[in-house]
């Protein structure tokens, strides 16, 4: 597949600070490409954003870049991280036998891939915790519990196909064990990565003496570390005990202070309660006195009201009696007046009757006189007769008026 060279990126598993590209090999490849042309022998896999990641052929890709070739023919495959790592280890097994730094690069890449979860390494249930390591670290025996990133020398070697025969079946290749032990020394800060080349022999492998010394130094450092940790733990425990003692003393002091404060609050509460009780007693006594005063005032007011009522009753009685006396007196006066009036009326009537009787007696006398006069006397004149008739009529009119008035 024709691909532009600017679309090609290096494999994330390659670390050129550990295992840089071989300059002599790049120069030889440039001469080969210029002489015989470029063969389709760079394997890549497609990743995001239209880029392609090199699986094999970093030296050839660098040679193409230096020749400023913009487009070349690449072999494109589909492969997972696990497949890339396994193919890398198996296709370069002849190189790894004499290139310890290639083994470093491969092992570190595999452990990092296990740590980020892009690959898995089954280690079985029989692997003891003290032989296990936890990715992305290299310390052995640091596992306190099983996790998905645990591995052993054997499980890593089996995954990479870098094993050797052993009485128990297979074991990790010597190079794999050396790399893991060295990385553990680096992780424990006994070696520096820059010191590795100082311990590599002519055969391209880390010398056993250097590794033995490093392991002894690791054991010594671990022992010292444990001693330091023990001392630190003991010192920490001592400080904790002292601090605990101080805290207990402080707690006791605080408890005593709280007790004293509580006692003070209790006494203050009792004093307040006593003062409140006294004030309440005083108020109650004052209330009783006020109630007694009000009762006396009420009794005095009632007594005065009774007196006023009694006086009013007496006054009403006197007034009623006075009115009755006055009424009886008036009645007597009226009766007296009526009696007198009756007496006067009777006397008057008697008088009037007497007078009327006298008048009629006089009238009879006059009538008799008139009759006798008319019978005996000489005839009277009409004028005299009219005068006499007029006098009699006037007398009759007065008598009629009196009768009407009496009715």
C-alpha positions in Angstrom: 0.0 0.0 0.0 1.4 3.4 -1.1 1.6 5.7 2.0 3.2 9.1 2.4 6.1 9.0 4.8 4.7 11.9 6.8 1.8 9.6 7.8 4.2 7.1 9.4 4.8 7.3 13.2 7.1 5.3 15.4 5.8 2.5 17.6 4.8 3.5 21.1 6.6 0.4 22.3 10.0 1.6 21.1 12.1 3.7 23.5 15.1 5.1 21.7 16.6 6.4 24.9 17.1 2.8 26.0 17.8 1.2 22.6 18.6 3.8 20.1 18.7 3.1 16.3 21.9 1.6 15.0 23.6 4.3 12.9 25.8 1.8 10.9 22.7 -0.3 10.1 20.9 2.9 8.8 23.8 3.8 6.6 24.0 0.2 5.2 20.2 0.3 4.4 20.6 3.7 2.6 23.3 2.2 0.4 21.1 -0.9 -0.2 18.1 1.2 -1.2 20.1 3.4 -3.5 21.6 0.3 -5.1 18.8 -2.2 -5.3 15.8 0.0 -4.6 13.3 -0.2 -1.7 11.7 -3.5 -1.0 8.2 -3.8 0.6 9.5 -4.9 4.0 8.2 -2.2 6.5 5.2 -3.5 8.4 2.7 -0.9 9.8 -0.8 -0.8 11.3 -3.4 1.9 10.8 -4.2 4.1 13.8 -6.4 7.2 14.3 -6.3 10.4 12.3 -5.1 8.7 9.1 -1.7 7.8 10.6 0.1 4.5 10.4 2.2 3.1 13.2 5.4 1.1 12.5 5.3 -2.5 13.7 8.7 -3.5 12.2 11.2 -1.5 10.2 12.2 1.6 12.1 15.7 1.5 10.6 14.3 1.2 7.1 11.8 4.1 7.8 14.7 6.3 9.0 16.7 5.4 5.9 13.7 6.5 3.7 13.4 9.8 5.6 17.1 10.5 5.1 16.8 9.8 1.4 13.8 12.2 1.4 11.5 9.7 -0.2 8.0 11.0 0.3 5.9 7.9 -0.7 6.8 4.3 -0.3 5.1 0.9 -0.4 4.3 -0.5 3.1 2.7 -3.7 4.3 -0.4 -2.9 6.4 -1.6 -5.4 8.9 -4.3 -5.5 11.6 -2.8 -6.4 15.0 -3.5 -5.8 18.6 -0.9 -4.6 21.1 -0.4 -8.1 22.3 0.1 -9.4 18.8 2.6 -6.6 18.0 4.6 -7.4 21.1 4.6 -11.1 20.6 5.5 -10.8 16.9 8.3 -8.3 17.8 9.8 -10.7 20.4 9.6 -13.8 18.1 10.8 -12.1 14.9 13.9 -10.6 16.6 14.9 -13.5 18.9 18.2 -13.8 17.1 19.0 -10.1 17.8 17.9 -10.3 21.5 20.5 -13.1 22.1 23.3 -10.6 21.8 21.5 -7.3 22.2 20.5 -6.9 25.9 19.2 -3.3 25.3 16.7 -4.7 22.8 15.5 -7.0 25.6 15.2 -4.1 28.0 13.1 -2.1 25.5 10.8 -5.1 24.8 10.3 -6.1 28.5 9.7 -2.5 29.6 7.2 -2.0 26.7 5.4 -5.2 27.7 5.1 -4.3 31.4 3.9 -0.8 30.6 1.3 -2.3 28.2 0.2 -4.6 31.0 0.0 -1.7 33.4 -2.3 0.4 31.2 -4.5 -2.6 30.4 -3.8 -3.0 26.7 -2.7 -6.6 27.3 -3.3 -9.3 29.9 -0.9 -12.0 31.3 -2.4 -15.1 32.9 -0.2 -16.1 35.7 -2.2 -19.0 37.3 -3.4 -19.5 40.8 -0.2 -21.2 41.9 2.1 -18.2 41.7 3.0 -17.1 45.1 2.6 -13.4 46.1 6.3 -13.1 46.9 7.2 -14.0 43.3 4.7 -11.6 41.7 5.4 -8.2 40.4 2.7 -5.5 39.7 2.8 -3.6 36.4 4.0 -1.0 35.6 6.5 -1.6 38.4 9.2 -4.2 38.7 9.6 -4.8 42.4 9.1 -8.5 43.4 7.1 -9.5 46.4 5.3 -6.1 46.6 1.8 -7.6 45.9 -0.4 -7.6 48.9 -3.4 -9.0 46.9 -4.2 -10.3 43.5 -4.9 -7.8 40.7 -5.3 -7.7 37.0 -1.8 -6.3 36.5 0.2 -8.9 38.4 2.9 -10.9 36.5 5.9 -13.2 37.1 9.1 -13.8 35.3 7.6 -16.9 33.8 4.3 -15.4 32.7 6.1 -12.5 31.0 8.6 -14.8 29.3 5.8 -17.2 28.1 3.9 -14.3 26.6 7.0 -13.1 24.7 8.2 -16.7 23.8 11.5 -16.1 25.6 11.7 -19.2 27.8 14.2 -22.0 28.6 13.8 -25.6 29.7 13.6 -26.1 33.4 13.0 -29.1 35.7 9.5 -27.8 36.4 8.8 -27.4 32.7 9.8 -24.0 31.4 11.3 -20.9 33.0 12.0 -17.4 31.9 15.0 -16.8 29.6 18.1 -15.6 31.3 17.9 -12.3 29.5 14.4 -11.7 30.7 15.3 -12.5 34.3 18.4 -10.2 34.1 16.3 -7.3 32.7 13.6 -7.7 35.3 16.2 -7.9 38.1 18.1 -4.8 36.8 14.8 -2.8 36.4 14.0 -3.8 40.0 17.5 -2.4 41.1 16.7 0.8 39.1 13.3 1.1 40.7 14.8 0.6 44.1 17.4 3.3 43.3 20.4 1.1 43.7 21.4 1.4 40.0 20.8 4.2 37.6 19.8 3.5 34.0 22.9 5.2 32.8 24.9 2.6 34.8 23.7 -0.3 32.8 26.2 0.0 30.0 29.0 0.0 32.6 27.9 -3.5 33.6 27.5 -5.0 30.1 30.2 -7.4 29.0 31.7 -8.0 25.6 29.0 -10.5 24.8 26.3 -7.7 25.1 25.0 -9.1 28.4 25.0 -7.8 31.9 27.8 -9.6 33.8 26.7 -12.0 36.5 29.2 -10.5 38.9 27.6 -7.1 38.5 24.2 -8.5 38.8 25.2 -10.5 41.9 26.7 -7.4 43.4 23.6 -5.4 42.5 21.3 -8.0 44.0 23.4 -8.1 47.1 23.3 -4.3 47.2 19.5 -4.6 46.7 19.3 -7.1 49.6 21.5 -4.8 51.8 19.5 -1.8 50.7 16.2 -3.6 51.4 17.6 -4.7 54.8 18.6 -1.2 55.6 15.4 0.1 54.3 13.5 -2.3 56.5 15.7 -1.3 59.4 15.1 2.4 58.7 11.4 1.6 58.3 11.5 -0.3 61.6 13.3 2.5 63.4 11.0 5.0 61.8 8.0 2.8 62.8 9.4 2.5 66.4 10.1 6.2 66.5 6.6 6.9 65.0 5.1 4.6 67.5 7.0 6.2 70.3 5.9 9.6 69.1 2.4 8.3 68.7 2.6 7.0 72.3 3.9 10.3 73.6 1.4 12.2 71.5 -1.3 9.8 72.8 -0.1 10.4 76.3 -0.2 14.2 75.7 -3.6 13.9 74.2 -4.7 11.8 77.2 -3.3 14.4 79.6 -4.9 17.1 77.5 -8.1 15.2 77.5 -7.9 14.8 81.2 -7.1 18.5 81.7 -9.9 19.3 79.3 -12.2 16.9 81.1 -11.2 18.4 84.5 -11.8 21.9 83.0 -15.1 20.8 81.6 -16.0 19.2 85.0 -15.0 22.5 86.8 -16.9 24.5 84.3 -19.9 22.1 84.6 -19.7 22.4 88.4 -19.5 26.2 88.1 -22.5 26.1 85.7 -24.3 23.8 88.1 -23.7 26.1 91.0 -24.6 29.1 88.9 -27.7 27.3 87.9 -28.5 26.4 91.5 -27.9 30.0 92.5 -30.1 31.3 89.8 -32.7 28.7 90.8 -32.4 29.8 94.4 -32.6 33.5 93.4 -35.5 32.7 91.1 -37.2 30.7 93.9 -36.7 33.6 96.3 -38.0 36.1 93.8 -40.9 33.8 93.0 -41.6 33.5 96.8 -41.4 37.3 97.1 -43.7 37.7 94.1 -46.0 35.1 95.5 -46.1 36.8 98.9 -46.6 40.2 97.2 -49.3 38.6 95.1 -50.9 37.3 98.3 -50.7 40.7 99.9 -52.0 42.3 96.8 -54.8 39.8 96.7 -55.5 40.4 100.4 -55.5 44.1 99.9 -57.8 43.7 96.9 -60.0 41.4 99.0 -60.2 44.0 101.8 -60.8 46.7 99.2 -63.5 44.5 97.7 -65.0 43.9 101.1 -64.8 47.6 102.0 -66.4 48.4 98.7 -69.0 45.7 99.3 -69.6 47.1 102.8 -69.9 50.6 101.5 -72.2 49.4 98.7 -74.3 47.5 101.3 -74.4 50.7 103.4 -75.3 52.7 100.3 -77.9 50.1 99.4 -79.2 50.1 102.9 -79.3 53.9 103.0 -80.9 53.9 99.6 -83.4 51.3 100.7 -84.1 53.4 103.8 -84.4 56.5 101.6 -86.6 54.6 99.2 -88.6 53.3 102.2 -88.8 56.8 103.7 -89.6 58.2 100.3 -92.2 55.5 99.7 -93.6 56.1 103.2 -93.5 59.8 102.7 -95.3 59.3 99.3 -97.8 57.0 100.9 -98.3 59.5 103.7 -98.5 62.2 101.2 -100.9 60.1 99.1 -102.9 59.3 102.2 -102.9 62.9 103.2 -103.8 63.9 99.7 -106.5 61.2 99.8 -107.7 62.6 103.0 -107.5 66.1 101.7 -109.4 65.0 98.6 -111.9 63.1 100.7 -112.1 66.1 103.0 -112.5 68.3 100.0 -115.0 65.9 98.5 -116.8 65.7 101.9 -116.7 69.4 102.2 -117.7 69.8 98.6 -120.4 67.2 99.2 -121.5 69.1 102.3 -121.2 72.3 100.4 -123.1 70.9 97.5 -125.7 69.4 99.7 -126.0 72.7 101.6 -126.0 74.5 98.3 -128.6 72.2 96.8 -130.6 72.5 100.0 -130.1 76.2 99.8 -131.0 76.3 96.2 -133.9 74.0 96.7 -135.0 76.2 99.5 -134.6 79.2 97.4 -136.4 77.5 94.5 -139.0 76.5 97.0 -139.2 80.0 98.2 -139.2 81.2 94.7 -142.0 78.8 93.7 -143.7 79.7 96.9 -143.3 83.2 95.8 -144.4 82.2 92.3 -147.5 80.6 93.7 -148.1 83.7 95.6 -147.7 85.8 92.6 -149.8 83.4 90.5 -152.4 83.3 93.1 -152.2 87.1 93.3 -152.4 87.3 89.6 -155.3 85.0 89.4 -157.0 86.8 92.2 -156.2 90.1 90.7 -157.5 89.0 87.3 -160.6 87.6 88.8 -161.3 90.5 91.2 -159.8 93.5 89.7 -161.1 95.6 87.0 -160.0 94.6 83.6 -156.3 95.5 82.8 -155.0 97.0 79.8 -153.2 95.3 77.0 -150.0 97.1 77.8 -150.2 96.1 81.4 -151.1 92.6 80.4 -148.0 92.5 78.1 -145.7 93.7 80.8 -147.0 91.1 83.2 -146.6 88.4 80.6 -143.1 89.6 79.9 -142.2 89.5 83.6 -143.6 86.0 83.9 -141.7 84.8 80.8 -138.4 86.3 82.1 -139.0 84.4 85.3 -139.7 81.2 83.4 -136.5 81.7 81.4 -134.4 82.0 84.5 -135.9 78.9 86.0 -135.3 77.0 82.7 -131.7 78.1 82.6 -131.1 77.0 86.1 -132.6 73.6 85.3 -130.3 73.2 82.3 -127.3 74.1 84.4 -128.1 71.5 87.0 -128.3 68.8 84.2 
